[in-house]
Amino acid sequence: MSHDVTVNFNGKSFNLRFQPSWTIAQLKHEIARKRNVKTAGIKIIFAGRELPDELTLGNAEMNHSVIHAVQKSGQISVDATYNANDGLTKVKLTQDDEDEDGESQQSGKQSFFFVYCKTCKKLTRGKLRCRCSNCKEGSFVLSQGPNGWDDVLIKGRMQGQCESNTNCQGKTAEFYLKCGEHHGRDEQAPLSMLKSNIRNIPCITCSETLQAKFLLCLL
């Protein structure tokens, strides 16, 4: 099954259909073919990361998303600590549930972000996105990923480098969330007090095992 993505290449956008089995190297080749340019020097930037050639698009969770492709001369530097099997939109922003001894539960499940989408009019999974706080372009590469909600919500905490061809020299990141169930430019407010129900705890009211649960502070 093919998927769609919007490519912002050197400031101009176009739609591209890809197969989940493609690698980033294949994506670069297709972008170069459509734009009639050479593949050399093309960088693919998505969710604050420059993606390595060996990453498969099925692992990148970029269906109905916007990716940024820039072409610059010089050596391309990809974060060597990046794991090609990691999801790009599932950064850990809350502490794992703890057992009675205070030790983390290793369930093997991944947490998600949640938003209330005004378009879908319901609670949906969110997509965390990153852009330059100066020029607002998404072609921004983080020095390191966020480790908590403070890194996302407090402005100026996360640093990196803007790779935009507008000669922007921005070095500060800005985060925002989008609905993961429809394609659009509208941004959604982050629900930082809501997290995945990775331990499958049933609701005390309806007994259903919901995908999310609220974190309540008892004062």
MDTraj code that builds the backbone (N, CA, C; nanometers):
import mdtraj as md
import numpy as np

residues = "MET SER HIS ASP VAL THR VAL ASN PHE ASN GLY LYS SER PHE ASN LEU ARG PHE GLN PRO SER TRP THR ILE ALA GLN LEU LYS HIS GLU ILE ALA ARG LYS ARG ASN VAL LYS THR ALA GLY ILE LYS ILE ILE PHE ALA GLY ARG GLU LEU PRO ASP GLU LEU THR LEU GLY ASN ALA GLU MET ASN HIS SER VAL ILE HIS ALA VAL GLN LYS SER GLY GLN ILE SER VAL ASP ALA THR TYR ASN ALA ASN ASP GLY LEU THR LYS VAL LYS LEU THR GLN ASP ASP GLU ASP GLU ASP GLY GLU SER GLN GLN SER GLY LYS GLN SER PHE PHE PHE VAL TYR CYS LYS THR CYS LYS LYS LEU THR ARG GLY LYS LEU ARG CYS ARG CYS SER ASN CYS LYS GLU GLY SER PHE VAL LEU SER GLN GLY PRO ASN GLY TRP ASP ASP VAL LEU ILE LYS GLY ARG MET GLN GLY GLN CYS GLU SER ASN THR ASN CYS GLN GLY LYS THR ALA GLU PHE TYR LEU LYS CYS GLY GLU HIS HIS GLY ARG ASP GLU GLN ALA PRO LEU SER MET LEU LYS SER ASN ILE ARG ASN ILE PRO CYS ILE THR CYS SER GLU THR LEU GLN ALA LYS PHE LEU LEU CYS LEU LEU".split()
xyz = np.array([
    [0.0846, -0.1193, 0.0000],
    [0.0000, 0.0000, 0.0000],
    [0.0885, 0.1248, 0.0000],
    [0.0622, 0.2158, -0.0910],
    [0.1415, 0.3377, -0.0993],
    [0.0872, 0.4439, -0.0039],
    [0.1741, 0.5380, 0.0338],
    [0.1366, 0.6477, 0.1222],
    [0.1744, 0.7799, 0.0567],
    [0.1201, 0.8872, 0.1135],
    [0.1462, 1.0208, 0.0595],
    [0.2211, 1.1053, 0.1608],
    [0.3062, 1.1915, 0.1083],
    [0.3797, 1.2850, 0.1922],
    [0.3978, 1.4147, 0.1140],
    [0.4007, 1.5260, 0.1849],
    [0.4303, 1.6546, 0.1229],
    [0.5778, 1.6856, 0.1440],
    [0.6474, 1.7118, 0.0353],
    [0.7901, 1.7410, 0.0414],
    [0.8115, 1.8903, 0.0221],
    [0.8769, 1.9536, 0.1169],
    [0.9177, 2.0927, 0.1032],
    [1.0642, 2.0922, 0.0619],
    [1.0890, 2.1181, -0.0662],
    [1.2252, 2.1114, -0.1197],
    [1.2720, 2.2513, -0.1569],
    [1.3699, 2.3009, -0.0815],
    [1.4264, 2.4339, -0.1065],
    [1.3177, 2.5412, -0.1157],
    [1.2180, 2.5318, -0.0260],
    [1.1158, 2.6355, -0.0179],
    [0.9927, 2.6125, -0.1032],
    [0.9912, 2.5087, -0.1882],
    [0.8755, 2.4794, -0.2721],
    [0.8215, 2.3412, -0.2366],
    [0.6886, 2.3296, -0.2290],
    [0.6264, 2.2050, -0.1846],
    [0.5628, 2.1288, -0.3006],
    [0.5658, 1.9972, -0.2908],
    [0.4966, 1.9109, -0.3861],
    [0.4621, 1.7806, -0.3160],
    [0.3613, 1.7127, -0.3680],
    [0.3177, 1.5854, -0.3109],
    [0.3946, 1.4699, -0.3726],
    [0.4213, 1.3682, -0.2909],
    [0.4962, 1.2520, -0.3381],
    [0.4351, 1.1266, -0.2770],
    [0.4157, 1.0250, -0.3593],
    [0.3633, 0.8970, -0.3126],
    [0.4794, 0.7995, -0.2978],
    [0.4841, 0.7295, -0.1830],
    [0.5958, 0.6390, -0.1566],
    [0.5455, 0.5064, -0.1044],
    [0.6324, 0.4071, -0.1083],
    [0.6051, 0.2758, -0.0515],
    [0.6720, 0.2661, 0.0857],
    [0.6074, 0.2050, 0.1854],
    [0.6688, 0.1921, 0.3182],
    [0.8025, 0.1184, 0.3163],
    [0.8263, 0.0371, 0.2129],
    [0.9511, -0.0383, 0.2045],
    [1.0679, 0.0453, 0.1528],
    [1.0401, 0.1654, 0.1046],
    [1.1473, 0.2519, 0.0556],
    [1.2415, 0.2896, 0.1698],
    [1.3658, 0.3145, 0.1344],
    [1.4619, 0.3720, 0.2289],
    [1.4716, 0.5219, 0.2031],
    [1.5352, 0.5909, 0.2956],
    [1.5569, 0.7346, 0.2770],
    [1.6416, 0.7593, 0.1518],
    [1.7350, 0.6698, 0.1221],
    [1.8159, 0.6827, 0.0009],
    [1.7267, 0.6795, -0.1236],
    [1.6276, 0.5898, -0.1257],
    [1.5349, 0.5835, -0.2385],
    [1.4486, 0.7091, -0.2464],
    [1.4085, 0.7602, -0.1302],
    [1.3298, 0.8827, -0.1270],
    [1.4102, 0.9992, -0.1843],
    [1.5361, 1.0085, -0.1474],
    [1.6217, 1.1144, -0.2014],
    [1.6316, 1.1045, -0.3534],
    [1.6461, 0.9816, -0.4036],
    [1.6563, 0.9601, -0.5477],
    [1.5287, 1.0062, -0.6179],
    [1.4124, 0.9763, -0.5586],
    [1.2850, 1.0151, -0.6194],
    [1.2667, 1.1658, -0.6179],
    [1.3060, 1.2298, -0.5086],
    [1.2986, 1.3761, -0.5001],
    [1.3887, 1.4397, -0.6050],
    [1.5100, 1.3864, -0.6174],
    [1.6044, 1.4391, -0.7164],
    [1.5498, 1.4222, -0.8581],
    [1.4851, 1.3089, -0.8847],
    [1.4281, 1.2841, -1.0179],
    [1.3150, 1.3815, -1.0490],
    [1.2291, 1.4049, -0.9517],
    [1.1163, 1.4945, -0.9742],
    [1.1588, 1.6399, -0.9870],
    [1.2641, 1.6781, -0.9169],
    [1.3105, 1.8171, -0.9206],
    [1.4226, 1.8386, -1.0224],
    [1.4630, 1.7303, -1.0899],
    [1.5674, 1.7360, -1.1919],
    [1.6982, 1.7931, -1.1355],
    [1.7378, 1.7381, -1.0203],
    [1.8632, 1.7784, -0.9570],
    [1.9431, 1.6528, -0.9232],
    [2.0650, 1.6703, -0.8804],
    [2.1481, 1.5575, -0.8396],
    [2.1126, 1.5170, -0.6963],
    [2.1276, 1.3876, -0.6684],
    [2.0970, 1.3366, -0.5347],
    [2.1997, 1.3829, -0.4317],
    [2.3236, 1.4031, -0.4747],
    [2.4314, 1.4408, -0.3825],
    [2.3970, 1.5684, -0.3063],
    [2.4175, 1.5629, -0.1755],
    [2.3978, 1.6804, -0.0913],
    [2.2571, 1.6983, -0.0382],
    [2.1624, 1.6107, -0.0778],
    [2.0249, 1.6237, -0.0277],
    [2.0160, 1.5701, 0.1148],
    [1.9558, 1.6486, 0.2026],
    [1.9290, 1.6074, 0.3393],
    [1.7779, 1.5962, 0.3585],
    [1.7344, 1.4921, 0.4264],
    [1.5933, 1.4751, 0.4610],
    [1.5776, 1.5028, 0.6094],
    [1.4984, 1.6034, 0.6436],
    [1.4784, 1.6445, 0.7822],
    [1.3324, 1.6264, 0.8184],
    [1.3088, 1.5562, 0.9301],
    [1.1720, 1.5262, 0.9725],
    [1.1677, 1.5185, 1.1242],
    [1.0744, 1.5920, 1.1843],
    [1.0543, 1.5898, 1.3297],
    [1.1819, 1.6218, 1.4060],
    [1.2617, 1.7159, 1.3529],
    [1.3821, 1.7597, 1.4226],
    [1.5033, 1.6730, 1.4031],
    [1.4953, 1.5746, 1.3099],
    [1.6079, 1.4849, 1.2864],
    [1.6443, 1.4805, 1.1387],
    [1.7731, 1.4677, 1.1124],
    [1.8190, 1.4388, 0.9774],
    [1.8214, 1.2874, 0.9632],
    [1.7478, 1.2342, 0.8681],
    [1.7270, 1.0908, 0.8598],
    [1.8373, 1.0211, 0.7814],
    [1.8860, 0.9074, 0.8327],
    [1.9942, 0.8331, 0.7659],
    [1.9421, 0.7565, 0.6450],
    [2.0292, 0.7315, 0.5497],
    [1.9908, 0.6676, 0.4241],
    [1.9292, 0.5299, 0.4433],
    [1.9727, 0.4554, 0.5454],
    [1.9274, 0.3171, 0.5623],
    [1.7903, 0.3056, 0.6292],
    [1.7359, 0.4146, 0.6825],
    [1.6060, 0.4101, 0.7490],
    [1.4953, 0.3826, 0.6480],
    [1.4064, 0.2887, 0.6786],
    [1.2925, 0.2628, 0.5911],
    [1.1781, 0.3564, 0.6279],
    [1.1041, 0.3988, 0.5271],
    [0.9989, 0.4970, 0.5493],
    [0.8850, 0.4412, 0.6333],
    [0.8694, 0.3080, 0.6328],
    [0.7670, 0.2474, 0.7159],
    [0.7920, 0.2709, 0.8630],
    [0.9183, 0.2876, 0.9025],
    [0.9543, 0.3137, 1.0420],
    [0.9475, 0.4614, 1.0779],
    [0.9343, 0.5468, 0.9766],
    [0.9438, 0.6905, 1.0006],
    [0.8108, 0.7561, 1.0333],
    [0.6989, 0.6841, 1.0143],
    [0.5675, 0.7359, 1.0505],
    [0.5404, 0.8721, 0.9878],
    [0.5700, 0.8853, 0.8578],
    [0.5568, 1.0144, 0.7922],
    [0.4392, 1.0214, 0.6947],
    [0.3481, 0.9225, 0.6982],
    [0.2319, 0.9270, 0.6108],
    [0.1476, 1.0507, 0.6416],
    [0.1064, 1.1220, 0.5370],
    [0.0277, 1.2452, 0.5495],
    [0.1003, 1.3502, 0.6332],
    [0.2316, 1.3541, 0.6205],
    [0.3113, 1.4519, 0.6929],
    [0.3880, 1.5407, 0.5949],
    [0.4578, 1.6375, 0.6493],
    [0.5443, 1.7245, 0.5701],
    [0.6887, 1.6953, 0.6070],
    [0.7701, 1.6637, 0.5078],
    [0.9131, 1.6464, 0.5314],
    [0.9868, 1.7593, 0.4611],
    [1.1057, 1.7874, 0.5076],
    [1.1856, 1.8952, 0.4504],
    [1.3110, 1.8373, 0.3877],
    [1.3304, 1.8685, 0.2610],
    [1.4494, 1.8249, 0.1883],
    [1.5289, 1.9484, 0.1483],
    [1.6530, 1.9525, 0.1885],
    [1.7399, 2.0642, 0.1517],
    [1.8617, 2.0079, 0.0798],
    [1.9143, 2.0850, -0.0112],
    [2.0325, 2.0425, -0.0863],
    [2.1428, 2.1427, -0.0635],
    [2.2473, 2.0943, 0.0017],
    [2.3602, 2.1811, 0.0331],
    [2.4900, 2.1090, 0.0024],
    [2.5902, 2.1855, -0.0306],
    [2.7214, 2.1275, -0.0557],
    [2.7906, 2.0979, 0.0757],
    [2.8882, 2.0093, 0.0724],
    [2.9621, 1.9743, 0.1934],
    [2.9182, 1.8414, 0.2488],
    [2.9836, 1.7993, 0.3559],
    [2.9581, 1.6688, 0.4152],
    [2.8252, 1.6668, 0.4891],
    [2.7500, 1.5587, 0.4719],
    [2.6239, 1.5413, 0.5432],
    [2.6521, 1.4695, 0.6741],
    [2.6055, 1.5275, 0.7833],
    [2.6310, 1.4684, 0.9149],
    [2.5004, 1.4205, 0.9751],
    [2.4901, 1.2906, 0.9982],
    [2.3720, 1.2313, 1.0595],
    [2.4056, 1.1880, 1.2010],
    [2.3128, 1.2081, 1.2925],
    [2.3337, 1.1692, 1.4324],
    [2.3625, 1.0198, 1.4413],
    [2.4831, 0.9853, 1.4844],
    [2.5248, 0.8448, 1.4881],
    [2.4514, 0.7658, 1.5949],
    [2.3882, 0.8343, 1.6899],
    [2.3172, 0.7651, 1.7976],
    [2.1746, 0.7297, 1.7573],
    [2.1355, 0.7702, 1.6388],
    [1.9977, 0.7449, 1.5960],
    [1.9774, 0.5981, 1.5648],
    [1.8728, 0.5403, 1.6203],
    [1.8376, 0.4006, 1.5960],
    [1.7319, 0.3954, 1.4874],
    [1.7622, 0.3288, 1.3764],
    [1.6711, 0.3256, 1.2620],
    [1.5393, 0.2577, 1.2948],
    [1.5321, 0.1834, 1.4049],
    [1.4081, 0.1163, 1.4431],
    [1.3222, 0.2000, 1.5372],
    [1.3756, 0.3147, 1.5809],
    [1.2993, 0.4017, 1.6701],
    [1.1925, 0.4768, 1.5930],
    [1.0761, 0.4965, 1.6549],
    [0.9756, 0.5824, 1.5953],
    [1.0172, 0.7273, 1.6112],
    [0.9742, 0.8119, 1.5192],
    [1.0126, 0.9521, 1.5250],
    [0.9143, 1.0353, 1.6048],
    [0.7954, 0.9812, 1.6284],
    [0.6934, 1.0593, 1.6949],
    [0.6583, 1.0052, 1.8322],
    [0.7410, 0.9173, 1.8865],
    [0.7103, 0.8531, 2.0142],
    [0.8203, 0.8797, 2.1158],
    [0.8542, 1.0052, 2.1334],
    [0.9549, 1.0418, 2.2314],
    [0.8976, 1.0291, 2.3710],
    [0.9745, 0.9739, 2.4628],
    [0.9289, 0.9570, 2.6002],
    [0.9277, 1.0918, 2.6710],
    [0.8084, 1.1389, 2.7066],
    [0.7968, 1.2668, 2.7741],
    [0.7389, 1.2543, 2.9139],
    [0.7036, 1.1333, 2.9567],
    [0.6536, 1.1108, 3.0918],
    [0.7276, 0.9937, 3.1527],
    [0.7314, 0.9885, 3.2837],
    [0.7963, 0.8779, 3.3519],
    [0.7137, 0.7503, 3.3368],
    [0.7809, 0.6358, 3.3247],
    [0.7095, 0.5089, 3.3185],
    [0.6355, 0.4857, 3.4496],
    [0.5264, 0.4087, 3.4409],
    [0.4579, 0.3701, 3.5641],
    [0.5542, 0.2921, 3.6524],
    [0.5387, 0.3069, 3.7830],
    [0.6275, 0.2403, 3.8772],
    [0.5503, 0.1398, 3.9600],
    [0.6185, 0.0340, 3.9993],
    [0.5535, -0.0642, 4.0854],
    [0.5642, -0.0184, 4.2303],
    [0.5230, -0.1045, 4.3226],
    [0.5206, -0.0645, 4.4624],
    [0.6589, -0.0380, 4.5180],
    [0.7614, -0.0936, 4.4559],
    [0.8973, -0.0701, 4.5017],
    [0.9614, 0.0499, 4.4339],
    [0.8833, 0.1197, 4.3481],
    [0.9368, 0.2375, 4.2816],
    [1.0179, 0.2055, 4.1583],
    [1.0147, 0.0784, 4.1127],
    [1.0907, 0.0411, 3.9946],
    [1.0033, 0.0516, 3.8704],
    [1.0638, 0.0925, 3.7581],
    [0.9895, 0.1100, 3.6351],
    [0.9421, -0.0232, 3.5799],
    [0.8222, -0.0221, 3.5225],
    [0.7684, -0.1403, 3.4570],
    [0.8151, -0.1419, 3.3123],
    [0.8770, -0.2495, 3.2684],
    [0.9246, -0.2624, 3.1319],
    [0.8226, -0.3426, 3.0516],
    [0.7212, -0.2755, 2.9994],
    [0.6138, -0.3441, 2.9291],
    [0.6460, -0.3695, 2.7826],
    [0.7467, -0.3003, 2.7300],
    [0.7798, -0.3151, 2.5899],
    [0.6879, -0.2345, 2.4997],
    [0.5904, -0.1615, 2.5572],
    [0.5002, -0.0799, 2.4779],
    [0.5485, 0.0649, 2.4750],
    [0.5079, 0.1350, 2.3726],
    [0.5549, 0.2717, 2.3516],
    [0.4450, 0.3720, 2.3826],
    [0.4825, 0.4818, 2.4451],
    [0.3878, 0.5874, 2.4767],
    [0.3648, 0.6767, 2.3546],
    [0.2459, 0.7408, 2.3527],
    [0.2119, 0.8321, 2.2455],
    [0.1745, 0.9676, 2.3053],
    [0.1680, 1.0687, 2.2195],
    [0.1153, 1.1983, 2.2584],
    [-0.0341, 1.2000, 2.2281],
    [-0.1070, 1.2833, 2.3007],
    [-0.2495, 1.2971, 2.2747],
    [-0.2863, 1.4441, 2.2624],
    [-0.3831, 1.4720, 2.1748],
    [-0.4349, 1.6063, 2.1551],
    [-0.5866, 1.5966, 2.1438],
    [-0.6545, 1.7100, 2.1673],
    [-0.7962, 1.7156, 2.1319],
    [-0.8046, 1.7928, 2.0020],
    [-0.8394, 1.7213, 1.8949],
    [-0.8426, 1.7811, 1.7622],
    [-0.9751, 1.8525, 1.7401],
    [-0.9702, 1.9807, 1.7091],
    [-1.0918, 2.0582, 1.6857],
    [-1.1546, 2.0236, 1.5512],
    [-1.0733, 1.9712, 1.4585],
    [-1.1264, 1.9313, 1.3285],
    [-1.1989, 1.7976, 1.3375],
    [-1.1315, 1.6996, 1.4015],
    [-1.1928, 1.5671, 1.4193],
    [-1.2965, 1.5668, 1.5308],
    [-1.2881, 1.6682, 1.6183],
    [-1.3791, 1.6820, 1.7326],
    [-1.3735, 1.5615, 1.8253],
    [-1.2516, 1.5175, 1.8542],
    [-1.2337, 1.4056, 1.9455],
    [-1.0884, 1.3998, 1.9919],
    [-1.0628, 1.3154, 2.0916],
    [-0.9274, 1.2906, 2.1392],
    [-0.8550, 1.2025, 2.0378],
    [-0.7392, 1.2451, 1.9929],
    [-0.6634, 1.1679, 1.8944],
    [-0.5168, 1.1616, 1.9352],
    [-0.4440, 1.0697, 1.8729],
    [-0.2998, 1.0663, 1.8908],
    [-0.2386, 1.1861, 1.8192],
    [-0.1405, 1.2462, 1.8815],
    [-0.0778, 1.3636, 1.8233],
    [0.0560, 1.3319, 1.7599],
    [0.0997, 1.4202, 1.6708],
    [0.2301, 1.4101, 1.6068],
    [0.3151, 1.5281, 1.6530],
    [0.4257, 1.4985, 1.7216],
    [0.5146, 1.6036, 1.7697],
    [0.6011, 1.6521, 1.6544],
    [0.6045, 1.7825, 1.6337],
    [0.6833, 1.8409, 1.5270],
    [0.7743, 1.9504, 1.5820],
    [0.8795, 1.9768, 1.5080],
    [0.9815, 2.0725, 1.5517],
    [1.0097, 2.1708, 1.4388],
    [1.0352, 2.2953, 1.4730],
    [1.0709, 2.3967, 1.3738],
    [1.1648, 2.4993, 1.4355],
    [1.2213, 2.5809, 1.3508],
    [1.3115, 2.6874, 1.3962],
    [1.2280, 2.7977, 1.4603],
    [1.2672, 2.8422, 1.5770],
    [1.1923, 2.9474, 1.6457],
    [1.2110, 3.0833, 1.5790],
    [1.3104, 3.0939, 1.4914],
    [1.3401, 3.2204, 1.4250],
    [1.2612, 3.2362, 1.2948],
    [1.2804, 3.1422, 1.2007],
    [1.2148, 3.1534, 1.0699],
    [1.0900, 3.0673, 1.0573],
    [1.0615, 2.9822, 1.1585],
    [0.9442, 2.8949, 1.1627],
    [0.9477, 2.7830, 1.0589],
    [1.0620, 2.7573, 0.9968],
    [1.0744, 2.6484, 0.9006],
    [1.0995, 2.5170, 0.9740],
    [1.0494, 2.4071, 0.9162],
    [1.0663, 2.2763, 0.9787],
    [1.1978, 2.2097, 0.9486],
    [1.2822, 2.2733, 0.8696],
    [1.4134, 2.2159, 0.8361],
    [1.5132, 2.2482, 0.9467],
    [1.4824, 2.2008, 1.0670],
    [1.5630, 2.2274, 1.1864],
    [1.6078, 2.0943, 1.2454],
    [1.7376, 2.0814, 1.2711],
    [1.7945, 1.9584, 1.3257],
    [1.8335, 1.9810, 1.4712],
    [1.7726, 1.9037, 1.5607],
    [1.8007, 1.9157, 1.7033],
    [1.9382, 1.8602, 1.7388],
    [2.0031, 1.9217, 1.8356],
    [2.1284, 1.8673, 1.8879],
    [2.1021, 1.7388, 1.9646],
    [1.9879, 1.7311, 2.0324],
    [1.9438, 1.6109, 2.1023],
    [1.7932, 1.6189, 2.1186],
    [1.7292, 1.5042, 2.1339],
    [1.5843, 1.5017, 2.1450],
    [1.5366, 1.5438, 2.2824],
    [1.4081, 1.5845, 2.2950],
    [1.3532, 1.6240, 2.4244],
    [1.3410, 1.5046, 2.5183],
    [1.3622, 1.5288, 2.6476],
    [1.3559, 1.4239, 2.7494],
    [1.2391, 1.4403, 2.8450],
    [1.1604, 1.5430, 2.8271],
    [1.0473, 1.5659, 2.9161],
    [0.9601, 1.6771, 2.8620],
    [0.8427, 1.6934, 2.9219],
    [0.7505, 1.7952, 2.8743],
    [0.8071, 1.9364, 2.8870],
    [0.8914, 1.9609, 2.9862],
    [0.9517, 2.0941, 2.9990],
    [1.0331, 2.1297, 2.8755],
    [1.1020, 2.0297, 2.8177],
    [1.1810, 2.0553, 2.6971],
    [1.0929, 2.0978, 2.5808],
    [0.9697, 2.0483, 2.5791],
    [0.8770, 2.0785, 2.4705],
    [0.7995, 2.2077, 2.4956],
    [0.7536, 2.2270, 2.6189],
    [0.6644, 2.3373, 2.6489],
    [0.7347, 2.4690, 2.6809],
    [0.8556, 2.4616, 2.7354],
    [0.9280, 2.5842, 2.7724],
    [1.0147, 2.6294, 2.6552],
    [0.9915, 2.7501, 2.6094],
    [1.0635, 2.8020, 2.4934],
    [1.2119, 2.8223, 2.5241],
    [1.2938, 2.7909, 2.4262],
    [1.4368, 2.8188, 2.4357],
    [1.5192, 2.7112, 2.5021],
    [1.4586, 2.5991, 2.5426],
    [1.5342, 2.4949, 2.6122],
    [1.6147, 2.4058, 2.5179],
    [1.5642, 2.3822, 2.3966],
    [1.6271, 2.2881, 2.3058],
    [1.6998, 2.3611, 2.1931],
    [1.8232, 2.3184, 2.1704],
    [1.9087, 2.3836, 2.0716],
    [1.9314, 2.2928, 1.9512],
    [1.9781, 2.3525, 1.8436],
    [2.0082, 2.2787, 1.7220],
    [2.0559, 2.3739, 1.6149],
    [2.0299, 2.3386, 1.4885],
    [2.0746, 2.4210, 1.3772],
    [1.9679, 2.4245, 1.2695],
    [1.9304, 2.5440, 1.2264],
    [1.8362, 2.5596, 1.1167],
    [1.9088, 2.5329, 0.9854],
    [1.8511, 2.4443, 0.9023],
    [1.9113, 2.4075, 0.7745],
    [1.8376, 2.4709, 0.6566],
    [1.7543, 2.5702, 0.6843],
    [1.6778, 2.6351, 0.5793],
    [1.7692, 2.7072, 0.4816],
    [1.7287, 2.7082, 0.3544],
    [1.8058, 2.7792, 0.2517],
    [1.7797, 2.9290, 0.2504],
    [1.7099, 2.9783, 0.3518],
    [1.6857, 3.1225, 0.3627],
    [1.8013, 3.1920, 0.4343],
    [1.9106, 3.1168, 0.4564],
    [2.0280, 3.1694, 0.5289],
    [1.9964, 3.2056, 0.6730],
    [1.8935, 3.1419, 0.7276],
    [1.8614, 3.1620, 0.8685],
    [1.9701, 3.0987, 0.9540],
    [2.0092, 3.1656, 1.0579],
    [2.1123, 3.1164, 1.1492],
    [2.0522, 3.0763, 1.2838],
    [1.9214, 3.0444, 1.2833],
    [1.8541, 3.0099, 1.4079],
    [1.9117, 2.8858, 1.4734],
    [1.9192, 2.8870, 1.6051],
    [1.9754, 2.7751, 1.6804],
    [1.8835, 2.7282, 1.7934],
    [1.7607, 2.7819, 1.8007],
    [1.6673, 2.7452, 1.9056],
    [1.5440, 2.6794, 1.8448],
    [1.5038, 2.5658, 1.9035],
    [1.3907, 2.4896, 1.8513],
    [1.2595, 2.5377, 1.9104],
    [1.1523, 2.5107, 1.8370],
    [1.0166, 2.5379, 1.8812],
    [0.9328, 2.4150, 1.8471],
    [0.8571, 2.3637, 1.9447],
    [0.7784, 2.2425, 1.9246],
    [0.6306, 2.2739, 1.9123],
    [0.5595, 2.1889, 1.8402],
    [0.4139, 2.1974, 1.8308],
    [0.3600, 2.0590, 1.7970],
    [0.2295, 2.0382, 1.8183],
    [0.1675, 1.9091, 1.7902],
    [0.0559, 1.9236, 1.6875],
    [0.0403, 1.8175, 1.6076],
    [-0.0652, 1.8110, 1.5071],
    [-0.1447, 1.6826, 1.5292],
    [-0.2639, 1.6794, 1.4768],
    [-0.3468, 1.5592, 1.4853],
    [-0.2863, 1.4497, 1.3986],
    [-0.2834, 1.3276, 1.4524],
    [-0.2259, 1.2164, 1.3790],
    [-0.3242, 1.1445, 1.2889],
    [-0.4495, 1.1940, 1.2811],
    [-0.5517, 1.1240, 1.2043],
    [-0.5980, 1.1974, 1.0795],
    [-0.5504, 1.3197, 1.0579],
    [-0.5838, 1.3894, 0.9335],
    [-0.4678, 1.4798, 0.8937],
    [-0.4637, 1.5116, 0.7649],
    [-0.3565, 1.5941, 0.7115],
    [-0.4021, 1.7390, 0.7089],
    [-0.3242, 1.8257, 0.7678],
    [-0.3595, 1.9669, 0.7693],
    [-0.2534, 2.0475, 0.8406],
    [-0.2630, 2.1777, 0.8300],
    [-0.1649, 2.2677, 0.8902],
    [-0.2051, 2.3144, 1.0289],
    [-0.3265, 2.2810, 1.0729],
    [-0.3735, 2.3276, 1.2023],
    [-0.2964, 2.2608, 1.3152],
    [-0.2624, 2.3407, 1.4154],
    [-0.1884, 2.2929, 1.5316],
    [-0.2852, 2.2681, 1.6465],
    [-0.2472, 2.1730, 1.7327],
    [-0.3327, 2.1345, 1.8444],
    [-0.2602, 2.1564, 1.9767],
    [-0.3374, 2.1863, 2.0790],
    [-0.2791, 2.2058, 2.2113],
    [-0.2362, 2.0720, 2.2698],
    [-0.1141, 2.0643, 2.3250],
    [-0.0671, 1.9379, 2.3834],
    [-0.1387, 1.9063, 2.5137],
    [-0.1746, 1.7800, 2.5320],
    [-0.2373, 1.7344, 2.6561],
    [-0.1302, 1.6637, 2.7383],
    [-0.0531, 1.7423, 2.8110],
    [0.0620, 1.6878, 2.8831],
    [0.0221, 1.6022, 3.0026],
    [-0.1042, 1.6133, 3.0475],
    [-0.1494, 1.5338, 3.1612],
    [-0.2166, 1.4040, 3.1185],
    [-0.2024, 1.3687, 2.9923],
    [-0.2622, 1.2469, 2.9398],
    [-0.1529, 1.1606, 2.8800],
    [-0.1517, 1.0319, 2.9129],
    [-0.0490, 0.9440, 2.8591],
    [-0.1067, 0.8073, 2.8253],
    [-0.0288, 0.7290, 2.7507],
    [-0.0743, 0.5975, 2.7067],
    [-0.0966, 0.5040, 2.8252],
    [-0.1985, 0.4221, 2.8137],
    [-0.2285, 0.3215, 2.9159],
    [-0.1493, 0.1947, 2.8829],
    [-0.0171, 0.2025, 2.8994],
    [0.0703, 0.0930, 2.8559],
    [0.0573, -0.0301, 2.9445],
    [-0.0053, -0.0174, 3.0614],
    [-0.0226, -0.1328, 3.1499],
    [-0.1629, -0.1929, 3.1405],
    [-0.2418, -0.1403, 3.0441],
    [-0.3769, -0.1941, 3.0194],
    [-0.4627, -0.1967, 3.1458],
    [-0.4624, -0.0866, 3.2197],
    [-0.5433, -0.0761, 3.3408],
    [-0.6866, -0.0425, 3.3013],
    [-0.7867, -0.1230, 3.3416],
    [-0.9262, -0.0974, 3.3027],
    [-0.9837, 0.0245, 3.3741],
    [-1.0783, 0.0876, 3.3081],
    [-1.1473, 0.2033, 3.3648],
    [-1.2325, 0.1569, 3.4832],
    [-1.2286, 0.2304, 3.5959],
    [-1.3033, 0.1904, 3.7145],
    [-1.4528, 0.2161, 3.6974],
    [-1.4897, 0.2935, 3.5944],
    [-1.6313, 0.3241, 3.5717],
    [-1.6961, 0.2282, 3.4726],
    [-1.6308, 0.2092, 3.3546],
    [-1.6928, 0.1274, 3.2499],
    [-1.6221, -0.0061, 3.2278],
    [-1.5097, -0.0286, 3.2964],
    [-1.4315, -0.1528, 3.2872],
    [-1.3609, -0.1719, 3.1521],
    [-1.3694, -0.0718, 3.0637],
    [-1.3009, -0.0809, 2.9359],
    [-1.1517, -0.0522, 2.9552],
    [-1.0675, -0.1183, 2.8731],
    [-0.9240, -0.0904, 2.8755],
    [-0.8949, 0.0165, 2.7717],
    [-0.8900, 0.1397, 2.8145],
    [-0.8725, 0.2520, 2.7234],
    [-0.7261, 0.2683, 2.6841],
    [-0.7038, 0.3350, 2.5691],
    [-0.5672, 0.3546, 2.5216],
    [-0.4950, 0.4647, 2.5976],
    [-0.5708, 0.5465, 2.6718],
    [-0.5092, 0.6578, 2.7425],
    [-0.5709, 0.6732, 2.8800],
    [-0.4993, 0.7423, 2.9657],
    [-0.5517, 0.7702, 3.0991],
    [-0.4966, 0.9037, 3.1464],
    [-0.5704, 0.9708, 3.2345],
    [-0.5276, 1.0975, 3.2888],
    [-0.4354, 1.0765, 3.4089],
    [-0.3426, 1.1702, 3.4254],
    [-0.2592, 1.1738, 3.5444],
    [-0.3214, 1.2785, 3.6371],
    [-0.3721, 1.2361, 3.7528],
    [-0.4405, 1.3280, 3.8434],
    [-0.3502, 1.3648, 3.9583],
    [-0.3519, 1.4912, 3.9905],
    [-0.2768, 1.5410, 4.1065],
    [-0.3741, 1.5659, 4.2206],
    [-0.3578, 1.4940, 4.3294],
    [-0.4457, 1.5111, 4.4449],
    [-0.3825, 1.6122, 4.5407],
    [-0.4489, 1.7250, 4.5556],
    [-0.3945, 1.8311, 4.6392],
    [-0.4559, 1.8268, 4.7790],
])
top = md.Topology()
chain = top.add_chain()
for i, resn in enumerate(residues, 1):
    res = top.add_residue(resn, chain, resSeq=i)
    for name in ("N", "CA", "C"):
        top.add_atom(name, md.element.get_by_symbol(name[0]), res)
traj = md.Trajectory(xyz[None], top)
